[in-house]
Amino acid sequence: MKAKFTKWTATQPVTKRLRLADDGSIKKTSTASMLYDGAITRLACTPAEFIRTLQTIGPNDCLSYGIPVNAQATQVTTQRKFKAAGQPMNMAPRTAEAMAWPLGPGMMLIDYDPDDIALPPQQLRDALYKCCPALQGAAHVWAVSTSSCLINKTTGQEVRGVKGQRVYVFAAHAFDIPRAAAVLAKRAWLSGLGYIKISKSGQMLVRCIIDTAVFQTNRIDYCAPAECEPPLKQVKPKPELHGNPALALDTMAALHDLTQSDEDEYQRLLVQAKAAKAGEAKVVRDQYIVNRVTELVATGMDHEVAIKMVYDSLERNILGPDFVVTTEDGDQVTVGQLLQNRAQWHDTRFCDPIEPDYHQDHRIARAYLLGPGRPRLHSFAHGSHSYELTAMTETVRLAAGGRHTYMNQVATVLQHRSELYRRADRLVAITPESTFEVQTEHHVLTIFDRSFRFEKFNEKKKDWLVSDPPATLAQQFLGAFGSQFPVIKALITAPIMDPHTRRLINTTGYDTSTGVYAAMPDEVHPVILQPTLAEVKIALQVLWWSVRLFPYAEPIDETVMLTAMLTAIERALLPTAPGFAFDAPVQASGKSLLTKVLAELSGTTPIMSPHPGSSGEQELRKSIFAMLLEGRRVIVFDNVIGEVDSPSLAAVYTSQTYSDRILTKSKTGTVPTNALILMSGNNITLKGDLPRRVLKCRIDPKTETPHQRSFDFDPAAMVRDHRQQIVAAALTIINGFITLGKGVALGKGRTASFDAWDDIIRQTVCWLADLQKRRLLPSGQTPDGLACPRLVDPLDAIADAIAVDPGLLQLGRLLDAWSSTIGTGYANASKMTVKELVKAYGYFKPATPGAGEPDCPTLAEVFAEIAGAPRTSDINNKRLGTYFAAHADRVLHGRAMRQGQPYQGASTWWVEDIGEPCDSGESALSDFKKKKGNVISIGRKKNNPTIVTELTKPAAASKR
């Protein structure tokens, strides 16, 4: 058993420097506050090897327990330098997005750093065993921290014994470490090992015997010996191995989520502990307020204004326009100045606004000024706090007769602040969670209250006095001023490529050309704009890694899954896109899990919706509209069984917008259809128009008990944790098609109704399939333990679905029987009305196969299938005629049903032998029109719809 992790080697010492002060205390400084440049070494160690690693760590070395996503990176640098260098493959920034938990075993670092008296090593381990009994038998290494075990070498006296300690736990599933650590912290509280710490500003901080902030892939473990100034000397004991060295801790079994009763008890303990510390915290907070107010008044601020500012920052987490924050460079700037220049200050680092000297970290806070939600400053001090930034209050005077003027003033201010947008003829705001929030009158009044100072003229005092805005203003604002706000089509939380311009959208804010609002994370994983073939291979392996173990039935199924992943990433900007269906022969095969993977890849939590079935078309239509109106990025219909045919669903796939009546409203709304629509179920059969609009992926575990299978990881959780990296890999692949493949279409034909999707998604997959065909790209498992999907043209999935469409199979049987019994051509059926057909051929009797076509059914059999009465052999003429009309001109296997000249007031029917099969799903008329040299003459007869009256070749052009 080996755990993977990373060693960083800097160009300068990064360990701590310790010196003995005159008063006998130890002064600590860092030789380097962070790792700027250095080398990357990937390590995989057994417990014994890890101990040797700890013993040989030098002053320039430190460890992290994630591994770089870019397997080719050998040098680490800052994000700024990485971007400036053009994001080369041999470099990587030390950011969370550039790191990942290793697959398989990893290191779970438990950091114990008490403020006061430390527990002895054995008592610390016993406390951890109490919280997690299984830990005692699993491999774990105990070691002291960098600041422990110090002596005065002049006197020989101990200055500090064992204080800070580390317990390195070998975890079987590294990806589960963050969740397991959170559970361990709660169990510590349940075991009596939690406490409340009071900060300098009087905040009550939840703490326990483990540091919950270290469980990050890019967190640095400064584990090298300290640099001690004489007479200090460090005498660290050798790290100790405990537990079974061959057994890793299965955190998913040993640290499962708390039961509801345990969670309730944990919350009760928190409330109780905070209540016990409330008095002490108040004393500290009151003194902090006095000190801060005194500082502000000394700058010339009014005393009452200073009190309100400090109170708002502490109690409400609101920083007003005059609140001063300190940048990482030591410059001071007001919140008002930040909001006046949002683009300039967005993503800038600051000191903590409440305690600027917190841990001497001047980069601990970050400004988010371009959304989503209201501007804020997020600080990671004291367990993370987010502060809302408020601008100067605008004064609006409610002058009689001037309502239009001051309402325009209100709308202009709010439009400038980018707080509101228009969607489906309704005003919406974007929440911090990157969702749409429809604005009601109450929402609007709240915005008015926090953004404006309304004044009304008082005749008695002859002055403008503060007044509350009347509720009618909110009504008028919603009804008349919504058109002044930009239309928003979608919210994205990861980079995306505009399929029309090939432009990458990867910065936070509203994109005017596409109508998309981008809410990017702190660190966006770099997209390679001009990748090499080797980089495309790596990107494909990264994209495929989370879903590689599913039991796909055929290469086309792997192709459909990869196509669905690429579609999920681009769906917000694709005008139309096909849907995807996941089916299997039995339950618990992993179908729903694949839809969850795609939902996570789209940046949303999967919500499963039951499919109403064939009897619920109206319910399905309303459900689709409601989910689109809500702004869902992914719509999943779960537990679909058997045949599926839905005109509403088919319409959504091929339309850019969808309209319906808004529930509880007496008006119709129109919403964009740019959601990824999925379905999952057992043995799904697509009917009607769906075979041409839905790509089906089949998985087959080939076992009676698929529910007993298990993955070494949770695919959906993996995608959620590493979504930015996976999205970047997908966009890198698309860029590879554009640059290396020159954007040349290799897939034959076009996918009708999905032009943009065909250009950027299908053709990218066809390019990858062509590379595999030419052996330039691996297929399946690779020697390095990675995998690439086996690829073909995604359009093959449509052909497969059409081939098994029950409706088309029935039509094929009809055309075959007709051809065999009556023959093709108008002359053979010039007087064949439905009545005459049933009279001549509708008597049901067992089939008498022809000598040349033994498998061909009789017309009577087919008529009975289509329009036969349930318990008799009678044919319903009306139903049969309706079927003929519905399938007129549909070309299948080289034949098509035609509507001929009327006879005795009724339509006649005949079968045309086209001579060229057409399985595209298009009508015969459109197919004929596409054939070069054909002329179709359309005539209209009384009591007869448009019919084909002539099919001829054009006359030769006359020569002059």
N, C-alpha and C positions, 0 to 999 in steps of 0.2 A: 504494500500500500504506500503510495507516494502522493503527497499534496503539492500542487503547483502554486507558485507565487513568484514575485518579481523582486529582484535586487536592483537598486539604483546606485550608481557610482558617480558622484558629483566631481566637479573640477576643483572643489574646495571643501574643507571640513564642514560637515552638517550636524555634527554631534553637539551636545551642550557643553558650555564652559562653566566650570564651578570655581569659586574662590571663597576663602574663609575671611569673613569680615572681622573687624576689631572687636565687635560685641559677641563674637562666637557664632553668629548666624552664617548661613550659607547663601551666597549671592549667585544667582543663576542667570546666564545670558546664553543666547543662541548664536552660534558662529555664522549660521545662515538661516534666515527666517523661513525659507522655502527652497526647494530644489529648482534651480533655473536651467542648468544644462548638465548633461551627463550621459553615461552609458546605461543601456538596458541589458540585464541578464535574466533570462528566464530559468527558473530552477524548479526541480521536482525532487522532493526529499522524503525519505522514510523518517520516522521520529529520531533515530540515531543520527542520520545525516543532517537533520535540521539542527540538532544540538551542536554539531560541529560547525554548521554555518553561523550560528549565534556566537560561537567562540572565536570565529575568524573574521567577523565583521570589523571593518576598519573605520576610522573617523570620517572618511568621505562616503561611507556606505549607509544605506538605510533600506528598509523593506516595505513592500505593499503586498496585500494578499489578494488583490485582483491581478489580472494579467493584461497586457496591451492587446487591444482588439486587432491591431495591425501586426500580423505575425512577422512581417519583414522589418519592422522598426528596430533599430539598434541604438538610436540616440533619443534622449528625452529633452524637451525644451519647453518654453512657455507657449501658450496658445497664440500670443501675438507674434512671436518669432516664427512659429510654425506656419501661420498664415502668410507672413511676409516672405517666407522661403518658397511659397508655392505649394505647400502641403506635400512634400516629397515622401515617398514610401519608406525611406529609411529612417524617418523621424516620427515622433508621436508626442503630443502634449500630455502632461500629467493631469488630465481632466477626467471627470467621472464618465463622460461620454466616450472617451478614448480607452477606457478600461472596462473589463468584464470579469465576473466571477468565472473561474475555470469550470469546465465540465468535469464532473466526477469529484474526487476529494479535494478539499481546500482547507485553508487555515482560518479558524475562528479565534480571533484575538480577544481575550478577556483582559481588560486593563483595570487594575485596582490601584487607585491613587488617592488615599485618604487625606483629608485636611489635617486631622489630628493624629491620635495614636493609631498605629497600624496593627491589624491582626497578624499574629505569627503565621508563617507559611502553612503549617498544617491546619490551623483553624480556618484560614481562608479557603483551603481546599475542601475542608469539611462543610463549610457554609455553601460552597458551590454544589457539593454532592447532595446537600439537603434540598437545594432548588432543582437539581437534575440528577437523580440517583444513577441513571445510566452512564453519566460522565465518569464515575469512579472506575468502571471497567474498560473504558475506551482510552485510546492513546492521547495523552496530553503532556505538555512540557511546561514545567514551572521555571521561571527565571525572574531575577530582580530587575528593576527599572534602571535607567541610566543615572538617576540621582541617588541611588541607594549605596550602602556599604562604604562609607567614607571614614578615613582615619587621619589624624594629624601625625605625619610620619616623623616629625621632630620629637613629639612627646610620646608617640605610640598609643595615644588615647583614641577611642572611637568617637567620631564627631556625629555620625548618623549611621544607624544600623539598617536593617531591612525595613523599607517603608513602601515605596511604590513597587508593585509586583505585576508580573504578566503570567497568564496561563494560556498557552497556545494549544487549542483543541483541534485535533484532526477530525474534520467534519466530512461525512460520506458524500454529502450533496452541497457543494459550495454555494450554489445559487440560492439555497434556503437559509443561508446565514443571517441576512437582515431580519427575516421573519422570526427565526428561532431566537435571535438575540432580544427582540422585543418581548417575546414570551418569557424568556429567562429573567428579564428585568421585572416583569410583573410577578413572577414566581418569587423573586427576591423579596418583594413587598409582602406577599402572602406568607413568607417565612420569617417575617420580622426584620428584614435586612434593608428596608427602605427608610428614607428620612427626607426632611425638607431643609433645603439650604436657602439662606436669605442673602440676596445680592446687595450690592452697594446702594441700589435704588429702592430696596425694600421688596423686591419681587421674591415670591416664594417658588423655589425651583425644585422640581421632583428629582430626587437622586436615589441611588442604591449602591450596592458594593461594586457594580460594574459600570464602566463609562459607556453609555449607550450611543455616544457620538462617533465611535471608532469603526463601526461596521459599514464601511464604504470601500468600494473597490480601489479608490485612489488615495485612501488615507495612508499617511506615512507613519511607520513604526521606527522611531529613532532609537534603535536598540544597541548601538555601538557604545563602548565605554566612553565616559565623559573625559573631556580635557580638563585636568585639575591643575590649578596654579599652586605651587608649593606654598605652604607645607601640606596641602591636601593631597591625599592619595586614595585611589579607589581599589578596593579588594573585593571583587565580585565573586560569589560562589559559582561553581559550575552549574549550568542548567540541569534540572532533574527530570527524568522520564518517569511517568506514572501511568498505570493502566496497562492494557494489553497492546503492545506495539503494533500488532497486526490488525487491530480492530478500530475502525473509524466510527465516530458517533453518528448514528442515524438520527439527525435532528427532527426529521418529520415524524418519527415514532416516539422519540424521547422527549420532545418539546412540542407536543401538539397544542393547538390553540386552546385557550382557557374555555372551560364550560361557562354557561351564562351565570351560574351561581358563583363561580370563582371570579368572573369579571365584575359582578355586582359587589362582591366582597372587596376586591381591589379598589373599586371606586369609593367604597365606604371608608377604607383605610386612608385614601388620599384626602377625603373631606375631613376626616378626624384629625389627621396630621396637620393639615393646613389650619384648622381651627385652633389647634394647640399652639401654633406659631404665629397666629394672627396679631397678637399684641406686640410681640417682638418686631414683627415685620412693619407694623404701623409706626413704631418709634423710629426705625431706620428710614422709612419712607418720608416721614414728616421732616426729619433732619435733612434728608436729601432735597426735599422741596424747598426748605429754607435756604440751603446753600445755593441751589440753582436759581431761585428767585433773586437772591442777593447778587449773583453774578450778572443776571439779565438787567436788573435795575441799574447796576453800575455802568452798563452800556448806554443808558438813557431811556430804557423802556419803562412805560408806565407800570406801577406796581400791580394793579389789578390785571392788566394785560399779561404780565409775566406769570402771575399765579394761574390764570386760565391756560396759558400755553403749557406750563409744566404739568398741570392737572390733566389736560387733554392727552399729552404724550404718555403719561403713566397709566391713567385709568381707561382711556378710550383708544389708545394706540393711534392717535391722530397728531400729525405734525402740521401746524399752521403755516401760513405764508412767511411769517417772520422768524420761524424756527431756524436756527443755524446748525448746519451739519458740516463735518470736516472730511475732506477728501483724503484718499490714501497718500497724496503728496503733501498734506498738511494745510491746504487751502481751505478757507471757510466760505461757505455760500449759503444763502437762504433758500428755503423751500420754494418761495415765490420765484426766485431766479431759476431754479431747476425747471419749474413748470413753464416758464416763459421760453425756455430753450430745450424742449424735451428731446429733440433729436441729438443735441450736443451732449446731454448728460445721461441719456439712456444707457444702461448697462455699466455705468461708472461705479467704482468701488469707493466705499466710505468707511469711516470708523462707526462703531455702534453709536446711535444717536443719544442713547441714555447714558452710557458709560464709555466715552470715547477712548479711554485707556484700557479697555477690557483686553486682558492677556497681551497687551502691546500689539494687537493685531489691527492694523489700519485698513485692512481689506475685508473685514468681516461682514460688512453690509453692502448691499447691491441695490442700485436704483432701477426700477421697472416703470418707465414713464410712457411707453408706447402701447401698453395694454398686455393682455386683456384686462377688463375691469378698470377700476380707478387707479391712478398713479400710486405707487407705493415704494417704500424702502424696506427691503427685507434684510434683517440682521440674523446671523447665526449664533449670536451670543446668547447665553443662558437658555439653550435649547431651542432657539429659533423664534423670532417674533417678526410680524409684518406690520408696518406703520403706514397708514393712509396719508397721502400728501394732499393738502387742500390749497386751492388757489385763493387769490384775493376775491372777496365777495363783491359782486357787481350790484350796483344800486339801480333799481327799477322803480320809477315813479308812476303810480297808477292815476294818471291824469284823466279827468273826465273828457270823453270824446277822443281819447288818444289810444284806444285799446289796440288797434292794428299796429300802431307805431311801437308800443312797448312790447307787444307780443313778437314782433319781428326782431326786436332787440334781444329778447329771451332766446328765440330760435337761433339767432346768429351766434350768440355766446356759446350755446350748447353744441352747435355744429362745429365751432372752432375747437372745442375741447374733445371732440371725437368720442362722445359718450353714447350717442344714439345712432341707430341705423334703421333702415327700412327693409322689411322682409314680409312677403305675402300681404302687402298693403297694411302692415302693422308696424308700429315702432318697437324695436327690440334693443336691449342692452346686452353687452357681453359680460358674463360673470367671470370672476377670477378662475373658475373651473373650466373656462372656455366652452360655455354653453350659452344658448340664447335665452333671454328672459323677456317675455312679452310685457310691455309697459302698460299698466292700468292707470287710472286717474290717481290712485294712491301712490304709485311709483313716481308719477310726474310731480305730484305735490312734494314728495320727499326730495326730489332733485331740485325743485324750486327753493325749498327751505335751505338746503346746504349750499346752493350756488348763488343765491341772490338775496339782497336786502330790499324788500318791498316797502315803499313809503307811500302814504296817502296824505293829502293836504288837509290840515285841521283848520277849519274856519275860525274857531274860537281862539286858538293860539297863533293863527296866521303863520303856520310853519308846517314843514313836511315831517310827519311822524311815522315810526315803524308800524307796519300793518301786515297781517297775514294775507297771503294771496287767496282770493275766493276760489272755491272748487270749480266754478264755471271756467276759470282760466285753463285748468287741466283738461277739461272737456274740449274746449276750443283748440287747445294745442294739439291734442290727439287727432281731432277731426279735420283741422285745416292746415297744419304746418308740417305734417309728416313728409310731404313731398320735398321739403328742403334738405332732407337727410339722405345720404348715399344709400343705394341698394346694396345689400350684402347677400351673396349667394351661398357662401360656405365659410366655415371656420376650419383652419388647419393648424396643427400643432407640430408639424414636421415639414422639412423642405418638400417642395413639389415643383414639377416642371410644367410650364405652360405648353400644352401639346401643339399649339399653333405657332408660337414664336420660338420654342425651345429655350425659353428664358427660365433660369432657376430662381424661384422665390424662396428666400431663406432668411429674411429679416422680419422682425416683428412690426406689425402695422397693417393698415388697410391698403390693399393693392388696387388702385383705381382702374387699371386696364382690365382686370379680371373680376372685380367685385368680391375678392376673397380677403378675409382677415386672417393674417398669420400671427399666431401666438407662439413664438419660438421659445424653446427651453434655454436655460443658461448657456449650455454648451451644445452647439449644433455640430453633429459629426460631419467631417468634411466629405463633400461629394467630388470625386475625381472627374474633371470635365473632359479630359482627353486621355482615357486610360489605355494602357497597353493590354495585349491579350492576356498576359499573366495576371494583371490586375482585375480583368474581367472574370477570370477563373476564380480568383480569391473572392471576389464580390458574389459570384454565384454560389460558392460554397457557404459563405456567410448567410446569404438569403435563404438557402435551403436547409441550413443546419437544424432549425427547430422542428421541421416537419419531415425530416429524412426517414424516420423510423416507422411511419405509418405504412400499413400493408396495402399499397396501391395495387390494383388488379393488373393494369397494363401501362405501358409507357404513355398512352394518351391521358391516363388519369394523373400521372405525375405532371404532364404538360398542363393539364387544366388547373392543377393546384398552383403551379408556378405562375400561370397566367392570371389566376385570381389574386395572387399576392401583388403582382405588378399593377393590376387594376385597382386594388384597394388603395395603393399609394397614390395613384393618379386620379381616382374617381371624382374628386371635388371639381376638377377642371375639364373632365371629359363631357362633351355635350350629351352623349348617350353611351351606354355600355351594356353588354349582355349581363345576365345574372349567372349565378353558379349554384348547382345543386350537388349535394354530397349524399351518396346513398351506399347502402351495404346490404348484404343478405340477412343480417341479424342485428339485433340491438346491441348496444355497448361496444360497437366496433371502433368508435372514435370519430364519427361523423360530426357530432355537435362540437367536439373539441377542435376540429378543423375550422368550423365557423367562428369559434372563440378566438382562434389564432388570427383570423382575418380581421375580426373586430378590434383586437388589440393592435394589430398592425395599422388599422385606420385611426387609432388614437381614441378609442371609445370603449366603454365597458359593455360587453355583450349582453343584450336583452333578448331572450328567446320569446317569440310570439307563436302561439298555436295557429296552425293553418285551419281555416274554417271548413275546408273541403268543398266539393263541387256544389253543395247546396247553399253555400254562403257567399255567393259572388258579391252581393250588395254589401254585406258585412266586410268582406275583404277590401272592397273599394274604399269604404269609409276608414278602415284600419290603415290602409296604405297612405291615404291623404293625411290622416291625423299624425302618423309617424313622420312623414315628410314635413308637415307643418311644424312639428316639434323641433325639427332640425337634426334628426338622427343621421349619423354618418353611415350606419350599417343597419339594415333591416333583416332579421333572421326569422324565417318561418320554420319551426321545428316540428318533428314528429309527422312529417308528410308521408302518407302511405299510398302506394298504388298509383293510379292514373291522376295526372294533374292537368287541368285545362282551365285557364282563367283569362278572359279578354282584358280585364282590368290590369292584371299583372303584365300581360303582353304589351299593353299600351304604355305602361310606365317605362319599360325597357327601351322603347324606341322614341320616346317623346322627351323633349328638354324641359317641359313644364307639365304640371298636372293640376287640374282644377276640380274643385268640389265645394259643397256648402260647408262653411265653418260651423262646427257644432255650437249650439246655444246662440248662434248669430243668424240673422236673416240676410246674410250676404255670402257671396261666393268668393273664395280665395284662390290664388294661383301660386304655386310653389315650384321651385326647381326640383328636378328629379335626380340630382347628383348624389344619390345614396347608393351604396353597394347593397344589392338585394340578393340574399342567399336563402337556400332552403336545404333541409336535411331530413332524411327519412329512410325507410326500408323499401328497396325495390321500386324506386320512383320511375314512373313512365310518363314522359312528357307528351302532351297531345296538343292539337290545334296549332297555334302559332308559336307555342313555347319551344318546340324542338329547335327552331331557328334562332331563338333568343336566349336560351339558357344552355350553358356548357356543363355537362355532368361529369363528376369525378366519383369513381367507384372504388371503395376500399373493401377488402375481403380478408379478414384475419384467418380464415380457413381453420376455424376451431369451434367446438360447440360452446365453449365458455370464454368468449372474448373479454368478459368483464374481469377475469382473473389475471389478464396481462397487466404489466406495469412498465412505465418509462423510468429511466434514471433521472428524469427531470420533468417539470411541467412545461409543455411547449408554450401554452398561453402565457404563463408567468415569465418564461424566458423572453418572449417577444415583447412583453410589457416592459421588462427591465432593460432591454437592449434595443428598443424600437428605433431610436435615432441611428444607431449603427446599421440596423437592417434596412431602414429607409435609404440611407446613404449608399448602401450596397446596391439596392435596386436601381437607384438613379444613376449610379456608376455604370451598371449594365446597359441601361437605355442610352447613356452617352457613348458607350462602346459601339452600339449599333449605329448611332448617328455619325461617329467619327471614323471608326474602323470599318464598319459596314457601309459607310457612305449613305446610310438611309435608304439603300436600294431594297425594294420589296422583293422578297424571295418566295413568299407564300402566293400560290396561284389564286387569281380571282380577288374579289372583295367581299367583306362581310356586310351584307346589306343592312342599312340603317345605323351602322356603327363605324362611320368613316374615320373619325379621329382616333377611335380605339384601335381600329385596324392598322392605322399608320404607325402608332407609337407603341402599342402593346403587342398585338399579334405579330407584327413584322419583326419586333425585337426577339420574340420567342422563335420565330422561323429562322432568324439569323443564327441564334444559338444552336438550333437543331442542325442547321447546315454546317456549323463548325464541328459539331459532334460527328456528322456524317463524313466530314473530311479528316477526322481524327485530330483536329486542332484543339478540341475541348473534351475533357473526360466525360464519361457517362457512367452513372452508378457509383459504387464504392471506389475510392481512390487509394493508392498504396499508403498515403500519409494518414489514413483513418478518416478522411473527410468524405464528402459525397456530393455528386451533382445529379440532378434529375435526368431521366431518360426522356428526350424531347422529340416531338413531331410537330406538325402544323396544328395549332389549336382548332382550326376549321374542321379537322377530322372528327372532333367531338360533335359538331352539328350534323355532319353526315351520318354518324353513328346513331344519333337521336332520331333523325328523320327515318332511318332504316327500320327502326322498331316502333315508330309512331302507330298506334292502333288504328287511328283514322286513315292514315295513308295505306296501311296494310289492307284495310277494308276496301279503299278506293282501288288499290291494285287488283284485288280479287274481282271487283266489279268490271274493271277494264279488261282483265284477262278473260273472264267469262263471256263478256259481250263480244270480244274479238273472236273467241272460239265458237260462239253460238250464232251470232248475227253477222259478224264480220265488220271491218272498219270501212269508213267512207260514207258519205251522205246518201249515195245511191242505194245502199243496203238498208237504210232506215228512214226513207223519206216521209213515211207516214207514221212513225213510231211516237205516238203520244204516250204518256204514262199509262193511260187506260188500255191502249192497245198492247203495250209491253206486258202488262200484268195479265191481260187476257191470253196472250200468246205464250208467255214464258213463265208466268207467275205461279203455276200450279206446283206446289211443293212436293217433291218426291226425292228419294235418295239419288245422289249424283250418279250419272252414268258417264264416267270419264271417257274422253276421246282417246283414240289409239295413239295419237301423236302427243297428247298432253294429259297424261294420267293423273296429274295432281291438280288439274284445273277444275274448279267447282262449276256447278250449273248456275244459270241466272236465277233460277227459282231459289236456290240456296242463299245466294247473295241478297236477293230481294227480301227474303225472310229475315236475314240478319239485320238489314237496314230498317225495314218497315213492317216486319211481321207482328201479328198480334201475339201476346204472351203465351196463350194456351191453345191457339188454333193455327192453321196454316194460312189464314187470310192476310192479304197484303193491304196496308193502308196507303191508298193512292196519293193522298195529300202529303203524307210524310215522305213517301218516295220521291215525289216531285220536288219537295223542299230540299231533299238531299241532293238531287241532281243540280238544282239551281245553286246550292252552296258550293258545289265542287266543279262548276262549269269552268272550262279553260285551264284547269289545274293539270299541268303536264307531269306525268309519272310513267316511268319505264317507256318513254317514247310515244305515249298515247295521251289523249285528252278528251274529256267529255265536251261535246258541243251542243249549243242550242240552235236548232234549225228553224226553218220556216214554219209558221203556225199551220195547223191542219184542223179544220172544223172548230176553230176558236181556241185551240189548245196548243201549247208548245210541243214541238217535236224534238227528239234527242238522237244524237248519233255520236260515234267515236271516231276521232281523227287519228290516223297513224302518222305521227310527226317524223318518225324515222331516226330521231336523235334523243336519247334520254336526257331529262333535265331534272336533277335532284336538288336544285337550289332552293326550292320552295316558292319560287316566283310563279305568277300566273302565266298561262300560255300566251296571252296577248302581249305581256311585256317581253316574254322570251322571243316571240316572233318579231316584235319591233326592233329587237337588238340584232336580229340576223340581217346581215348586209344583203341587200337585194330584194327583200320581201316587201310587198305592199299589202297592207290590210285595209280593205274597204269596209267601212262601218255604215250600216243602214238602219233606219228606224221604221218599224211597221206598226200599224195600229194594234193596240192591245198587246204589244210585244216590246220588251226592253231592247236596248242596243244589242245587236247580233252581228256576228261575222257573216258577211254575205259573199266575200270573195277573197281568195288568197292567191295572188299572182306574182310573177316576176315583173319588174318594171320594163317597159318597152325600151328598146335600145335608143339612145339619143340620136336624133336625126342629124345627118351631116349637112353642113351648109355648103 
